[in-house]
């Protein structure tokens, strides 16, 4: 997905100023310049959530009213008018993606109060809300603010790009400190890196200076044929039902191990649909979404044995999520929560579910 233009917001409320290049900025009336450079809370981190696109305007208005800093990407699409000519239509670049600035615990409490059943996206390694330091979020916003076409969201995880590539760190310019891999995409060299668990490619880095990263390389990065190195040594904060699911994900060494894993996944699929039949759609969705997360966590960097049957099982999981959403008696809040989670998983695990 390419970013062609952005609408960004920085609160507290404010005065609306239209810029000649078509980028809209909401900023305090006492401040001159972009909200990216004049952010009122430079020490606070960022988190993000996915919300149904129909609720985005409502969320933006509420955040503005309550003084919560937020950032939304919007892409301009051109549509032909029936009577000739074209018109510009702004849409969220990534459907439902909203960045919020503040302490993640406080932000979740705010969402619980104002927007029940909506949750900050979690880091799959820790089970806690993904946190982006402002020192990383600010340059990212500045890139989008100055030239949105430089940014592209990718569906594969960062470790997918590690095989055969050297991890580099930028040591010049305002992107200084960013780490990732130089990958050629659409005949252009881009820095592919992680932003809060999302994989982002940034172009226009030809004039930057890089150094090789030799320390603190995450264990999850890299591709290995050794099954013993699959599981990162990171503590994961899991719910009781997630712990039970995780316990059934063994390290595969043979094709029969793969069959055993698929059988366990199918059992959990059946349990999820039993919860759905009882009207407990939240638990059903939790099981299905965690199965997808766990396949990525445990098996995304396995070369041998062949895990194609596991990937096929993931496609079935995805269809079961749609089946749950097809229930007519599901409440609006629960439906919205599941739809938002679905968009989140499609963005982060699209390479598993075939949504690229």
N, C-alpha and C positions, 0 to 999 in steps of 0.2 A: 504494500500500500504506500503510495506516495503522498507527501504533504505538499499541497500546492499553495495553500494559504492558511493562516491560522487566526482564530479569534481567541484572545487570551484575556483573563480577568485577574485583577489584583485588588483585593478589598483591604481595608475598610472603604465604605461607600463615599461618594465620589462624584466625579464629573466625567462625562463621556467625551472623548476627543477622537475625531475621525482623522486618520492619517492619509496622506495622498496616495500611498501605495496600496490602500485597501485593507490594511491591518488595523483592527479596532482595539483600542486599549482603554480600560477603565482604570483610573488612577486617582489618588488624592489630589484635590484641586491645588494644594500647596506644593506639589511636586511637578517638575518639568522633566520630561523624558520618558523612556519606556519603563513599564512596570518591572521588566526583567532586571534593569540596572538599579531601580529604586525600590526593591522589595522591602517592605517594612519589617520583615522578620527574618533577617539573614542567618540566624542561628537555629531556626526550626527546620526539621526534616520534612520530607514529603511522603505521602502514601497515596494509594489510588484505589478506585473501585470501578466496577461496571454497573451501570444502571440502565434500565430499559430506555430506549431512545425517546419514547413518548414522555418520559418523566424528566428529561434532561433540563428543559427550560424551567420546570418547576423547581428542580434542585438548584439550578444556577441562581434563580431569584431568591430562594431561601438562604443560600450561602451568602449572597450579597447583603441581604437584610441582616443576617446574624454576624457579619464581619469575619467570615471564614475565607482565607485566601485560597483560590483555586485556579486551575489552568486547564483549558479545554482546547484541543486541536479541532479546527474545522477546515474542510476542504471545499473549495468553490467548484461547483459543477455547472456546466452551461447547457441549458435546455432550449430547444426550439419552441417558439410560440406558435400557436395555431394559425395566427394571422401574419406570420412572418417575423423575422428577427429572432434574437436569443435573449435569454434572461439568466442572471446569476442566481444560483441556489446554494446556500451554505449548509453543509451537513457535517456532523462529527466525522473526522477522518477515520477513527476507530470507533465503531458504534458503541456508545455508552461509556467511553473511557473518560474518567474525570480524575485529575490529580488534586489532592487536598494537602495543605500545609499545616503542620502542627504535630503535637504528640499523638502517636497512633492510638494510645489508650483513650485519650480525651476525644479524639475524632470518632472512634467507634461508639463511645457513649453518646456523642452528639447524634450520630446516625441512628442509634437505638431509640433516641427520643424523637427525632424529627422524621426519620425515614426507616421505620422498623423493617426487619427482614433484609436489610442491605448491609453488606459487610465489606470491609477493606480486603483487598486481595492478599492472600497469605503467601509467604515464602515457603515453598514446598519442603525445604530442608529443615526448617525450624517449626513450622506450624503457626508462626506468629505473623502479624501483618508485615508485608514487605515495606521496607523503609529506604528511602533515597535521600542521602545527605544533601543539604542545600548546595554544598560545594559542587555536587554533581548535577543537580537539577537545574541550577542557574545557567551553566553553559549550554545545557540541552535546550532550555527555553530560549536562550539567545540565538542559537542556531535556527530554531523554528521561527523566531521573531524576525530575523534578518533575511533568511532564505530557506523557507520551508521545504523546497524541492530537494534540499540536501539530505533530508531525513526519510528513512524508509523502515517500516516495521517488518520483521521477518518472523516466520512461523516456527522455524527450527530452533532448538535451544542453542546457546552459545557453544556448548561442548561439541556440537555437530561440526563446527568449523575449526576445531582444534587439531584434527588429524593432519599431519604434514605441514602445519603452519606454526610459526613462532609467535608467542604471545608478546605484544609490544605495548609500551607505555609512551604517550605523547608527553614531551618535555618542553614544548613551546606553545605560545598562543593561549587563548582563553580556554582551550580544551585540555590544557596541561593537567596531567594526572589520569586522564582516561586510559583504560587498558582494553585491549582486544586483539583482533586478528585482521590483517590487511587481506581483503578478499575482493576479487574482481566480480562485480555484479553489473550486468548490462553494459559490458565493456568499460566500466569505470571502477577504479580502485577505491574501496571504501573501508573505513574502520568499523568492523562488526564488534559490538560490545553489548554488555548487559546493563539495562536500566530497570532496577526493581524487579528482576525476574523476566522482563521482556527483552527480546533480542532486537537491537536497533542497528541499522547501518547508516553511517554518516559519510557523505562524500565531501569533496573539496579539501582533502587533507594532504595534498601533494606537497605543499610548502612547509609542512610541519616537520619537527625533528623528533625522532623516536629513539627509545632505548629498549633493549631486550629485558623482559621481566624474568628474573631468576629466583625471586623469593616469594613466598606466600602464594604459590600457585594452588588454587583450590583442587582438591582431590577429584571433584566431579568433572574437571576439565580434562579432556583427553579421550582417546579411543583406544581400547585395549582388547585383545583377544583372550585375555586371562579372566576367567569368571571370578577369581579371587579378589580382583580389584574393582569390582562393579559397584559395591555399596560404599558411598562416602562415609567417613567416620564423623558424622555430625549428629548431635542430639536432635531428635524430632519431637515436638510437642504434639502428641496425638490424643484424640479422644479414645474412650474405651473401645468403641466399635472399630475405629481405625487401627488400634493396636491389634485387635483380633484379625483384621484383614491383613495387616502387615506381616503377622506371624506366619501366614500361609504362603508368603512369597519366598520360596527357597531359591538358592543359587543354582542355576541349571548347569549341568555338566554333560548331559546326554539328551538325546531326543525324547527318551522316556520321562526325563525330568520336565521337559517342556510340556508334555501331555499332562503331567500331574499338575503343573501350574495352571494350565487351561481349565482342567477339571475344577480346581479351586475357584478360579474366576467365575466359571459357570454356576457354581454353588452360590456364590455371593450375588450373582445376577438374579438367581431365583429368590434369594432372601430379599433383595431389593424390591422385586415385584410383589412379594408377599406383603411387605410394608405398604406398598402402593395400593394393593387391594384392600387393605385395612384403612386407607385414607391417611396414612402417615407418609405424606409425600416428601417431607423434609428429610426424614431418615433414609428413604429410598434414594433420593437424589444424592445425599451425602455418601452413601455406599458407592454409587455409580461413579461420581466424580472422583472419589478417592482411588477407586480402582485405576482410573486413567492416570492420576498423579503417580500412583505407585509403579505402574508399568514404566513411566518415564524415569522415575527415581532409581529403580533397580536394573532396568534392562536396556536403557537407551544407548549404552556404549558397548553392548555385547556384539561381537562378530560371530562367534561360534559358541554353542550350536545355533542352528537356524531357528529364529524366534518368530517366523512368519505366522504360525498358529496363534501366538499371543497377540500379534497385531490384528489378526482377523477377529479375535475376541473383543478387542477394543472397539472395532467398528460396530459390533453388536451392542456393546455398552452404549455407544452414542445413539443408536436407534431406540434403545430403551428410555433414554432421557426424553426423546421426542414423544414416546408413548405416554410417559407420565404427564407431560405438558398437554397431551390430548384429552386428559380427564376433564369433564365438564364441571365437576363439583370442586375443583381445586380453587382455593381462595385467590383473590387478586394479589395479595402480598406474597403468598407462597409462589405463585406463578412468576411474579416479578423477580423474586429472589433466584429462582431456578433459571430463568431466562438470562439474568445478569451473570450468573455463574457459568452458564453455557457459553456466553460470549467470551468470558475470561479464559475458559479452557480452550476454546477454539483458537484464540490468539496465541496462547502459550504452548498448546500441545497439538497444533494443527497438523504437524508432520506425522502424528500418530493416527489421527482420525481422518486423514486424507482431505483436509479442508484448505489446501494451499491453492 
